Amino acid sequence: MRISIAMATYNGAKYIKEQLQSFAEQTRQPDELIITDDCSTDETEAIVREFAKKVPFGVKFYRNQKKLGYCGNFNESLLKTTGDIIFLSDQDDVWFPEKIEYVCKTASKKPGVLAIMNDAELTDGTLNSVGLTKLGQMKSLGLGHERFVMGCCCAIRRELLDLCLPIPQGVAGHDNWVVAFADGLKSKFVCGKVLQYYRRHGSNESQFIANRTVPVTKLDVLLNSFRKLRKGVVDSDIRNIEQLEILLQGIDRALKSSNKSYNNQLKDFSKSVEVRLNHQIRRLNAKQKPFFLRLFTASRILMNGGYKNSNGIKSYIRDIYG
């Protein structure tokens, strides 16, 4: 079983040494580390090249000719990997020594699983634990494993990459894309074991509520929902529709290029995304109507069971609010 680590970097000099060192201290070391850099202007490249001289596994560093952004940079890194199992890595976390070994053993026991996700201990910027984990925060919020979309906690099989790469332009996040395919194929496994630190330093890409370094509650979710309403739900719905349309195109591409072994699963996945897309379009249409027509349309969606494809009564109330 050949192991790759795919890392995307951008001005990571402040934290990357600790993450690289955690790779070197793995009880089961990787066969290759692929790093694509998005035109850093700091010492990231020099740090990586010095690290490469000291480790027994291959380290390949690629500098993008132009800035591709977070998602595009990870796409480049994943495309360059050659392993059977590929670990995604951010530049500012730290892995526990047993991470690769534990995930590989889990993969051996679960040959049908295409993506394995572990829990992460939340820390401040200097790696001081705050006594919370990502999955623990999600549980406090009443969120299930289906909402666990954390690229830095994810290891994926080559078969999944063959289906979902390259990541199309316009996708909101590389992890959203990859994990969506794993979920859609019903092949994601959340092992629940804490295998790394997740550093929160104020400049992280993800601002998901469960990533906070203080305990969160369902009241926080409610308050967060109201804040989103004030920012404009219609714009958010339009973005969701665009993402679902891109996902449908990606599934269609996978159906045309796959070796047929995943065809039935991909077809079921496509149907489920179509249902979600149609539901989102109906909701958007409802929100753009005057209040009483909006109330009537949203109530019809509710009575027909449409809101089971979103957040139930919460989504109904949001749609009436407009």
Helices and strands as residue ranges (DSSP letters): E 3-9, H 16-24, E 32-37, H 44-52, E 58-63, H 69-79, E 85-89, E 94-95, H 99-109, E 115-123, E 129-133, H 134-140, G 145-147, G 151-153, E 154-157, H 158-164, H 174-184, E 188-199, G 209-211, H 218-257, H 263-287, H 291-303, G 306-309, H 313-321
